């Protein structure tokens, strides 16, 4: 059986890290290793990780702050698996996720990676929607990604916007649609209240940022991204200062609403029924 290396970079995730790791340990595909890098957390995240005794868990240290993508590169150096699975420190997996993806990849040798349909769930009101990026694409939702291991694969660690999308399209796919997506909801991605996800903080008005956006997306979509990021830069600090994160989250949902995605409440019973 191929070994799957699950990579988790974590920072101040005390409230979520154990549930995330347990969802990895609960996979019906058992031949896994879990590599965790704690990026200088100031809460008790590290103590909670060390409390776990499962032999499949390996904790990788560094002596300086690396940020998420630098941490992923360190974990890639230590990974021993035939496949690499990416997991965020506050997301959950359905128990059958890895089994479904490895089955897909074994049947589709032309695909370098595989994602899944993802339940995008908003922290502040527990609403969400199921998001699917098509059966073949340049990328998928990052914490749903499994790809074939290659020691040459690396994430950009300079101040580049959309590192995960760039890694998938440029490094994994080399400009071809080589990531398949399983049309089952097997990943739950948490969207933090007030747009506090790490990737949202990376946008800067620089030529390198604009160049990256238009190298990853069609012109019309790139223009929309720039407009939306401008709204984030101007409006969000004001809304955060007057303590109105719910308005920020309403704005964040607008692109998906325009695309016809129904935002509905996912209560605990429904989430459990879906396997999370």
N, C-alpha and C positions, 0 to 999 in steps of 0.2 A: 504494500500500500504506500502511495506517495506520502511523504511527510509534509505537513503544512505548517509554516512558521507564521504565527499571528503576531503582528507588531503593534504595540500600544505605547504611544508617548503621552505622558500625563503631567499635568501641572495644576495644583490646588483643586483636585477633584475628589475631595474627601467624601462628598455626599453621593457620588455616583460610581466611583472606581470599582468597588466590590461587586456591584450588580453587573457592571460591564464585564469584569473578568469571569464571573459565574456564568454569564450567558455564553462565553467562549468555552469554558470547561464543560458546559452542558451539551455541546454539540454531539449529534449522533455519529459524526465522523470523529473517531477517537485518536487517530494518529497525528497528533498535533504537538507543537511546542509554543509556548507563549512567552515572548520577549517583551519586557517592560522597561522603559526608560523614564525615570522621574526627573523632570527638568527643574530641579532646585525648588520644590514646593515649600511654601511657608506654613502650610497647615499640616494635618496628620496623615496626608495621603501616603507618604512613604511607610509610616508605621502600619497602615492597613495592608499595604502590599506585602510587607514582610510577615504579616500574620498568617499568610496563606502558605500551606505546606505541600501543595500538590507538586510532585516532582517534574511535571511538565512545564512549570513556570521557571523562567530565568530572569533575574533582575540585572540589568546592565547599567553600570555607573559611568558618569563622566564628572569631571571636576570643575566644569564651567557650564554656564547656561547656553544651550544649543538651539532653543526654540524648536517648534514641532518638526520642521523638515530636516534640520541638522540632526535631531534625535532619530528620525527615521533612517537617515543614512548610517548612523552608528549601529542601529539594529540590523540593517541590511548586511553590514559587515559581519555580524555575529550569527545571522540566520543560517540554519543548516538544511532548511526544507527544500523540497522540489517545487513547492508553490509558496507564494507570499500572500498573506491576507492582511489587509489594513483595517484597524479598528480605532475609532475615537474613544477617548476616556469617559464619555458620558452617553454612549450609544449602546443599543442592545441588538442581539442577533436572535433570529428564530432558531430553534435547535437543529433544524434540517438544512440550514443555510449552506454550510461548507459541503455537505454531501451532495446537494443539488448542483452546486457550482463545479465540483470536481467531476461529477458525472457529465456535465456540459462540456468541460474542457477536454476530457478524455475522448469525447465523441467529436470534438471540433478542433483538430490539431492546427488549423489555420488561425485560430484565435489566440492572441497572446494573453488575454485577460478576460474576466467575467465579472459582471455586477448583478444586481437584483433590483426589482421594483422596491421602492423604499417608502416607508411611512414617515413623512416629514411632520414632526410634532412640535408645536409651539409651547414653550415652557409656561408663559404667563397665564394662558386660559385653557391649556390642554386640548386645543383644537389642532386639526391637522388634515393632511390629504395624502393619498398614495401617488407617488411620482415615478414615472417610467420613462427612460431615455431611449427606448426603441431597442429592437432585437440586435442591431449592429450599430456601433457608434465609435467616435474617437475617445469617448470617456463615459464614465458612469459616476454615480454618487460615491465619493471617495471611500467612506467607511464600509461600503459594500464590495469593494474591489478585491479580487483574488487574481494574481497573475503568475506566470511561469517565472521561476527564479532565474536570475542572471546577475552575476557579480558586477557587471558593468553598469547596471541600472543605478542612477543617482538622482535625487531631487536637487533642484536649484536652491541654494541657501543664501544667495544675495537678496537684496530688497526687491524682489520680483513679485508682481501681483499674479494671483491665480497659479501658485506653484503646483497644486495638485492637478489642475487641468493641463498645464504645460507638461508635467511629467507623463501624463497618460497619452496625450496626443503626439508629443514630439519624441519622447523617450521610448515608451512602450509601443505605440502604434506606428511611429515614423511616418505620420501623415496619412495613413490608411485606416479604414474603419475595421479594426481588428479586436475590438472589445465587444463581446456578446453580453446581452443582459437577459437574465432569467425572468420571465414574466410572472413572478410570484413575489408577494410582499414578505421578504425575509430579513429586512434590515429596518431598524427604527433609528432615525436620526433626530436628535434633539436640537431645536433652534432656540437659543437662549433668549430670555426677555431683554428687550432693549438693544437688540442687534449686538450682543456681546461675544458672538462666536469669533474665534481668532481670525478667520479669513476675512471678515468684514473690516478689520482694522488695518489691512495691508495696503489699501489703495492710497497712492500718492500721485499728485499731478506732476508726472515726469514723462519725458519722451519714451523712456524704456517701458513705462506702464502702458502708454497708448499703443506702442509698437506690439507689446505682448497681447493686448486685447484683440487687435485686428489680425494678429497672426493665428489666433485661436478661433475667431468667430467671423461670420460674414459681416460685411460693412454695416448693413442695417442694424443687425443685432449689436455690433460694437458701439454704434452711436447711442443705442438705447442704454447700454451698460454705462457709458460715460455720463449720460444724463441722470441715470439713477444714482450713480456714485456721487454726483454733484449734490443731489438732494440729501444724500446721507451726510456729506461733509457740512452742509449749511444748516439743515433743519435739525439733525439728530442731537448735536450738542445743546441746542436751545431746549429741545424737548426733555433731554436728560436733566438739564439744570432746573426745570420746573417740575421734575418728577412725573413725567407723562410717558412712561415706556409703552403703555398700551397703544398710544398713537403711532409710535415707531413701529410696533408690530403690525398694526393695520397697514401702514405704508409698505412694510416688507412683503406683505401678502398680495399686494396689488398686481405684480407681474403674473403671479400664478392665477389670480382671479381672472385677469384679462385672457389668459390662455384657456379659461374654462374649467379650471380645477376647483371642485367644490370643497370648500373648507368646512369641515364638520367636526363635532366634538367626539373625541375618542375617550370614552370613560374607561375605568379600570376593567369592567367586565368585557367590553369589546376588545381591549388591548390583550387581555388574557386569552380570549377566544381566537385571536390572531396568532397566538403562540408566544407573545412577549411577556 
